[in-house]
């Protein structure tokens, strides 16, 4: 039979709203994979859909006491990470007001329904707290991403500088990995090897067989 709270007040409307929610979720999922809509537009459309339909599902299930209003918390958290700043707080306010109005409407027009205004207010406060926490996390994530991007640029510049310095050295330098594949070879080493013409310059055994043998011997007997 399932949980008794689901659709306890208006079972047919509950099924209708749940079906609409399912169709819209599938549509948003397809749109996200096809990338037909701008990202910001889809985020706001999904947020509006979540808030409105979660509110309606909560209303048709007897109000906030059904526990379905808690579904708005992960929706606001996701919005706070995807669109941090004022939009997250704005939608948190909309969700709080929508849940409160739905609860008041049910209390006035449906005899026997508990007002649960305190519980609704606490849920609204939880939505704002979630939005603020997501805002802080999103800002830290963006700062970390910016720092990582700057560090990656610095590392790329350093690697390019090192490669340029090695390439201009008069000593021949060849860098190989654990599989003995050539990672770097400078111009001096190329000249010392007699400008070899080989189909596979990344394989040290083909590029310089004697050097490859000497390397293997040194690895077997480092002393």
PyMOL commands that set and color helices and strands:
alter all, ss='L'
color gray80, all
select helices_A, chain A and resi 11-34+39-60+64-66+68-82+86-109+117-167+187-192+204-207+209-220
alter helices_A, ss='H'
color red, helices_A
select strands_A, chain A and resi 174-176+182-185
alter strands_A, ss='S'
color yellow, strands_A
deselect
rebuild
show_as cartoon
